Amino acid sequence: MCGIVGAVAQRDVAAILVDGLHRLEYRGYDSAGVTVLGADKHMQILRRVGKVKALDEALEAKPLLGGTGIAHTRWATHGEPSEINAHPHRSGKIAVVHNGIIENYEELRSELQARGYVFQSQTDTEVIAHLVEWEFRTSNSLLEAVRKAVKQLRGAYGTVVLNEEEPEHLIVARSGSPLVIGYGIGENFLASDPLALLSVTRKFAYLEEGDVAEITRTAVDIYDSEGNKVEREIHEGNFEQDAADKGQYRHYMQKEIFEQPVAIMNTLDGRIKDGKVSLDSIAPNAAEILSKVQHIQIVACGTSYNAGMVARYWLESLAGVACDVEIASEFRYRKFVTRPNSLLVTISQSGETADTLAALRLAKEAGFMAAMTICNVATSSLVRESDFAFMTKAGVEVGVASTKAFTTQLTCLLLLTAALGRLKGNMSEAQEADIVHALQRLPAQIEMALTHEKEIEKLSEDFADKQHSLFLGRGEFYPIAMESALKLKEISYIHAEAYAAGELKHGPLALIDSEMPVIVVAPENDLLEKVKSNIEEVKARGGQLFIFADHDAGLGYKTVVFPKVDEVTAPIFYAVPLQLLSYHVALIKGTDVDQPRNLAKSVTVE
């Protein structure tokens, strides 16, 4: 996780760096720190526990002046959140910030201690600072020292190094963790995400795996993993200027929930032609690849994994294509069998999720026919390294708990299902047209779902004193129950579990009492009668039932009743009111909705 910002300029950069940290706070907020270096070659370091706001206050009391600087907002991996564990870390005249995990840090730590280095923190990052300092003693330049140092590191890192003796000079290295260079006039910048730099530039270049870059006020020199000087394409940033503005909303999460109708419209834009899914909109060679597909392996984490679980129902029942879904961190560490003509599909909001990226790289070596990604960030590593990408076009998502990323991923996956069904001859034109029309109706239907916010807010009051909950669903609504339980856990800290409703009698019924809210996703479909039986089982044990259903379901109890929607898109539709439930429960619990404890947005470490 962690967010990094760096700057080399003629003006004072502390305010620019900290503004960038605010925009990157979704990546971690356990502590924050900044180092600034002026022409006087005096390095100033300021670190604070907690959110970036604490750093703001410290800088008001003690301004830091200088045109060269690095800054960091931390999501703790090694060592508790504390000022001593906050970045930047220093060794002699060297200062370092780092995003990632150094897997061999204990081994390196022992070697460095044997050389006389004294460690101040419990972090894995401090080994980088001491290692660079050590190598710098026998190197001709800071660039050479950093190159030598990173060759000794195992794991993931995006790291920036500053030398007190060299104002207007930074060295940057990337392996696994994203870094972007921002180009200005007579000044240059870097960050984990271009969002951090939108106030100072719109020109960006993304570092590739293994790149090391030297940044000065007037030049950026990039070298690949072999040490060859390379050019990386400079992009004109086309980002939402108001991405960091909550507007009328109380939280980013609330804003992003209400953005879903527009986000889905954007996902559909240009993807439908003459009542069919446009194959060219998936990829120029999509028809050729997809027509050969006999099996799909979906690999993802967290919310994206839940999207893949929904898609499995669609792909097998509608497109007639065999599908497996696996958590990326499990897939990459087990011996798997690659099926003939198998398409690997990775799903990720950021496109930088470490486990998913590692799974992709592994799969490419293992003989998959092709690799496709469903992703929201066009410049991400997953997009660059996949054979083709199906972009969700959700727009910037700031809230840690994913909302619009999830529903747009599902939209892409349903479009993919329709395209595959046609190509495989397992779906009629009429069936494809029905799916397409259902998707076109979906944004307006979700708008309608959002009008139930007050009713859901009232429902959430019953959760004020609850510590546990169960979510139930059947068929494709089981993964929607999984996603809804995840949301409640993430932002309200209520222990929430999801079960396929038929599993109740195989153990979970033992948990049911009057203090156990049971949330059931039960729109009218072929499995409704089975769900009704499960509801009766809960009722008979005194469970507190909350049912999300439609007019045709014919359910009593405490039910939020929604209009009837198309069966194929109902899983996407019902995800939205359940997001609202988690949001309003979190408000009652008084938690930090956008920045829940222990979590961050872009999971670039294992």
N, C-alpha and C positions, 0 to 999 in steps of 0.2 A: 504494500500500500504506500503510504507516505506521499507527500507532495513536495516538489523541489522547484525553486525559482532561482535564477541567477541573472546578473546584469553586469555589463561593462559599458560605462558611459562617462560623459564629462560632467553630468549633473549628479546631484545627490540621489542615491537610488534606494535608500531605506524604505521610503513610502511606496515606491513601485514594487519592491520585493514583498512587502507585507500585504499590499493590495492583492498581489498574485496569490499569496497564501490563503487569503479569504476565499478566493475563487476555487482553490484546490482543497478546501477544508473537508470536502466530501471524501477525500482520500485518507483522512486520519486527523484526529484532534485530541490526542493524548498530551501532546506538548508542542511547542513551537520555538524556533530560534532563528536568529539572523546574525551574519557576520558582515561587517562593512570595512573596506580598506580605502584609505585616501592616499593622496600623493605623498603624505608624510611617512608612509610605510608603517603606520600604526594600526594593527588589526584590533577591531572592537567586536566583541561577541556579547550578545544578549539572548538569554534563554528563559523560557517560562513554562511551568506546568499548566496543562489545560488548553483551552482554545486560543485561537490567534488573538482574540480580544485582549487577553492578558498581555500579549506582546505589544499590542497597540498602546495599552496603558503605560507599560514600561518605557516605550519610546517617547511618549509624551513627557514623561518625567526626565528621561535621559536621551535626547536626540542623538542619533549616530550620523556623522557626516562622512561622505566619501562616495566615489563614483564606481567602485567595484564591490560586488557583494554576492553572497549566496544565502538562501533562506530555506526553511524546512518546516513542514507540519507533519507530525509523527503519528503513525499507528503502531503501537508497541508490539514487537515480536520477541526480542531478547531484552530482559530487564524491564522492571515496572515503570509506569509513567512517572518521571521525576525530572528535576532540573538537571541533575548530573547525567541522566540518560538521554536528555534532549540533544538534538543536533543543533548547530555544527559541533563536531568533535575536533580537538586540536592536538597536534603533536609538534612541538617546537614552533617553527614558523609556518607549518602546514595546517590548513583547516579543510574539513571534508563534510559534505552531506551525502546521504545515501538512501535509496529506496530499494528494498529487496531483502534477501537473506543470504548471508555468506555461510555455506554449509560446513566449510572446513575451518571456521573461525577459532574453534578450541585448539586445534593443531597449530594454527598460525599464532595464536595468543601465547602458547607455550614457547614457541621459537622466539617470539619478540621479547618475552619476559627474560629469556635466557640471554638476550642481547642487552638487557638493562632497562627496557621500557617498563614504565609503571602505568598500569591501567586505572583510570578514574571511574569508569562506568561498567555496567554489566552488558553493554550492547555488543553485537557482532560488528558494528560499524567502526568502532574505535580501532580495530585491527587494520582497517584500510588506511587510516591516518598515520599510524606508526609505520606501516609497511611502505607507504609512499615516502615518508620522512627518511627511512632507512635507505631506500633505493636512490633517493635524491642525492645522498652523500657521494655516490659513485656514478652519477649521471651527468650528462652535459646540459640537460634541460629538464624542466618539470614534465614536459611531454614524454620524454624517454623514461623518467621515473614512474609515471603513471602506467605507461605501457608494460614496464617490467612488473609492476605491482599487480595489475589486473590478471596477468598470466598465471599468477599464483592463487587466484580466487576461484573457488567452486561455488556455484549457486547463481542467484539472480542479483543484478545490480544495475541501477542507474545512479551514477555518482559524479560529483563535481568537486574539483580540488582547487584550492587557492593557496598561493604562496605569498607570505607577508612582504617579501622583497620585490614582488612583481605586481604593482598596481596595473590595472587595465589588462588583466590576463587571467583566463580561466581554462582549465582542462576538464573535459567531459568524457565519460566512458559509459557505454551502454551494453548490457547483456541481459536480456530477458525483461527488463523494466523500461517502459517507454520514456523517451526524451525527445523534445522538439527544440530546434533553434529558431529564434525570432530575429528577423533582420530589420534594423533601423537605419537611420542616416547618421553616421558618426557614432553609432552605439549598437550593440547587439545583446541579445537576451537568450535565455534558455528556460525550459520548464518541463514538467511532467505532462502537461496538457496545454494546448494553445489557448484555452479559456483564460489561463492565468495572465496572458500577455495582451489581451485584446485592447487594453487601455494604451498600449505603446506601439503596437505593430499589427499588421495583417498579412505579413509575409513570413512563411514558415517552411522549414525543411525538417523532415523526420529522420532521425538517426536509425540506421539499420543495425541488426544484430552484430555485435562485435566492433562497432564503430568507436573510434576515439576522435575527439575534436578539440582543436585549439581555438579559443575565442578571444579576440582582442576588440578594441573599439572600432577598428576599421576593417577587420578581416575575420573570416571563419574558414579554417582549414580542417577538412574531414579526412580521416584515414580509415581504411577498412581493417579487418582482423589480421590481414597479412602485412599491414603497414603501408599499403599503397594509397597514395593520395587519390581521393574520389570526389565526384560531384554528386550531391543529392538534390533531387528536383525541388525547386522552390515553388510552393503553392500560395496562391492568394487566398487568404482566409475568408470563408463564406459562412461565418458563424452567427448565430442569433445574438444580436447585441444585448437583448434584454434577458439572456439566459440566466443571468445572475440576479434578476429583478423578480421578486415575488408578486409584484403588482398588487391586486386587491386581496390576494390570498394570505392566510396566516402562515402557511408553511409551503415549501417547495413541493412536498408530497401532495398536499391538497391541490396545488396548482397543476401538477402533473396528472393527477387523477382526472381533473376537469379538462385537461388538454386532449384526452384520449379520442373523442370524436374527430377532432382535426388531425391528430396524429395518424389515425387509421385511414382517414381520407388521403393523407399524404402518402401512406404506404400503398394504397390502391392506385394512386395517380400514375397513369401511363402503363399500368400492368394489365389492363383489361381492354380487349379490342373485339368488337362484334360479338359480345356475349361470351367470349372465351378468354382464358388467361393467355396473354402474349408471351410466348416463349422467349422472344428476343429481349423482353424486359427482365428476364431472370439472368440471362447471359447470352452473348452472341452464339456460343456453341452449345446452348442448353439442350436443344432438341436432340442433337447427336449424342450427347452424354446420357441424358435422361432416358432415351429410348432403349438403352442397353441395360439399365438398372434392374437387377433382380432382387436386391436386398439393400436396405438402408441401415447404417449404423449411426445413431445420434449420440453425440458426446457433449456434455455440458455440465454446469455446476449451478446449484441454488435455484433461483427463479427460472433460469434458462433450461435447467433440467426438467422442471415441472412443465414448461412449454413443450419440451420434447416428449414427455409422457402423454400429454393430450394428443400430440401429433401421431403417436403410434396407433391410437384408435382410428384416427382418420385414414392414415396411410394403408392400414390393413383392411379396413372395412369398406372404404370408398375407392381407393386406388388399386387394391389387390396386390400390394407390394409388401413383402415381409420386412419387419422393422424391429430393431433392438435399440434400447435406450440405456445408456450407462453414465454414471457419474464419472467425470473426467479423472478425478484423483484415484479412482479404482481402476479404471480402464488402463491408465498408463503404467500401472504397477503389476499387472497380471499378464500371464501368457494367454493371449486371445487367438482365436482362429479367424482368419480373413475369409469371408465367403466369396464365391465367384461373382464377378460383376457387382461388387458392393460399393455403394457410394457412402463416403464418410460425410456426415453433416455436423459441423460444430455450430453451437449457438452461444452468443455472448453479446451483451450490451456494449461493452467497451472494446472488445476485440483484443484485449491484453491479458485476459484471465490466464494466470500462469499454467494451471493444470490443463486447461483446454488447449492452450497453445502447445504444450508439451505432447499432449495426446495427438494433435494434428501432425506434429513432426514425426512422431513414432509411426503413425498410420501411413504416412507417405512412404516410409521404408518397408512397410509390411504388405504392400501389394494391393492396396485399395484401388479400385478403378479410377476414382477421382475424389477430390476433396472440395466440398462446398461449405461456405459459412453463411450463417444468417446473423447479421451484425448491424450495429447502429453507427459505427464510426468508420468512415470510408478510408481513413488514413492509417488504420490500426494494423498491427502485425498479423492478425488472423486473416484480414482481407488481403493483405499483400502476399501472404504465403499460401493461400488457398487457390485452387484452380479457377474457381469463380465464386462470386459473392452476391448474395441476395440481400440488398440493404433494406433495413426496416424503415428508415427515414422518419424516426420518431422525434427528431430534434433533441437538443441537449437535455439529459435527465440528471438533475442535481441531487435529489433526495436519495439517501442510501437505500431505502426500501423501494425496489423497482416496481413501477406501475405501468406507465405507458410503454416501456420497453417490452414488458410481458405481453400485452395485448397486441402490439404490432408484430412481435415474433410469431404469435399464434396466427395472425392475419397472413404473414408470409408463408407459414407452414401449410395453411389451408389452400392458398394459391398454388403452392408446390404440389399438394395432393391432387388438386384438380388437373394440373398440367400432366402429372405422371399418369393419372387414371386414363386420360385421353390417349397419351402416347402408347400406353400398354394395352389399349383396347378394352380396358375394364370399366370404362365409364362412358355412358352415352352422351350425345350432345345435349340432350335435355337435362341430364343429371349435372353436367358441368355448368349449364346455363342457370340451373337452380342454385348452385353454390355461388356463382358469380353474383346473381341478383341478391342472394342472402347477404353477401359481403357488402354490396352497395347499400343495402338497407341498414346495415349495422351501425354506422355513425349516428344516424338519427335515433335509433333504438337506444344507444348508450346515452345520448342526451336525455332521453326519457328516464332511463335508470337513475341518472344523476338528480332528477327532480325529487327522488325519494330520500334525499340527504337528511332532512329534518326527522323523518320517520326512523331512519337508521340511527341518527344521533340519540333519539329517545330510547331506542333499543339498547344502545351501548351503556346506558346508566346501570343496567342490571349486571354489568361486568365490573363495577367499581371496586367490589371487595373480593373478586374472584382471583384465584391463583392458578387454576387449571381449566382446560376446556378440550372438548373433542369436536372434530369436524368430520362429517360423514358425506360420502358421495358414492355413486355407482357409475360404472362405465367411464366415459370421458369426464364425468364430474368428480371422479375420485382424485385425479391430479389437480383439479380446481380446488378441492378440499385441501390437498397438500399445500398448494400455493397460499391459500387463505390462512392456514395454520402457521405457515412460515411468516406471513405478514404480521400476524398477531404476536408471535414470538419476538420478531425483530424490533418492533417499535413499542409494544406495551409491556414486554417482559413477562407476559403470562405464559405459563407452560401450555403449549397447544400441540395436540397430535391429530393427525388425519388418518382415517381408516377407510378402506373399502367397506361400505355399510354391511355387506354380508359377513364380514369378519367380527362383527360385534360379539356374537355368541361364542367366539373362540378366544375369549379372554377379556377384551375391553369392557364388557358388561359389568365386570367386577368393580369397575371404577365409578359406576353411575350412582350418584346420590343427589340430594337436593342442592348441593353446592357445586355440581358439575354442569356448566352450560354445554349443551350439545347443539352444534350448528349443522343443519342439514341443507344440502343443495339438492332440491327436488323438483325441478320443472317436469312437466308432463312429457313422458317418453315411454318406450317399451319396458323400461325397468321400474316404472313408478310404483306398480303394485308391490314389488319386492321392497322398495324403499319404505312404503307405508307400513309394511310388516316390521321393518327395523325401527321405525318411529314408535310403533306400539310397544316394542320391547323396551325402549328407553322410558316411555311413559309409565309402563308398569313398574319400573324400578325407581320412580320418583324423580327422574332426570328433568332438568330445566331445558325445554326445547325452544330453539329459534330456527324457523324454517324460511328459506328463501325459495319461492315457488311462483308459478304463474296461475292465471285464472282457472285453467283447466285441470289443475292438479287436485282440486277438491280436498284440501287439507284444512284441518282446524288448527288449534294450538296458536302459539304466538308466531304468526306468519307475516312476512313482508311479501305482498302480492304484486307481481310485475305483469305487464302485458305479455301475451304470448309472442314469442320470437321464433325465428327459424331454428329448427332442431340442430342443423349443422353448425350454426354460429352461436348457439346458446352457451357453450362453455366460455367463449370470449365475453359474452354479455354478462354472465353471472359473476365473472371475476371482478367486475367493477363495483357493484354494491358491497361485495365482501371486502374490497380494499377500503371502502368508506367505513365499514364497521370497525376494522382494525384502527383506522385513523382516529375515529371518535373515541374508541376505548382508550387509545394512547393519550388523547387530550384529557380524559377523565383521570387517568392514572398520573398525569403530570410529567410524562417522560419527554425527552428531547426527540421529537418526531423525526426531524431531518438528519439528526446525527446520533443515532442510538448507541448506547454504550457498547464498547468492545468491537464495533463493526466499522467498516469503511466501504467505499463504493467500488473502487477498481482493484480487484484482488490480484495483484501481480506477484504475490508470493504464495508458496504452497501452504 
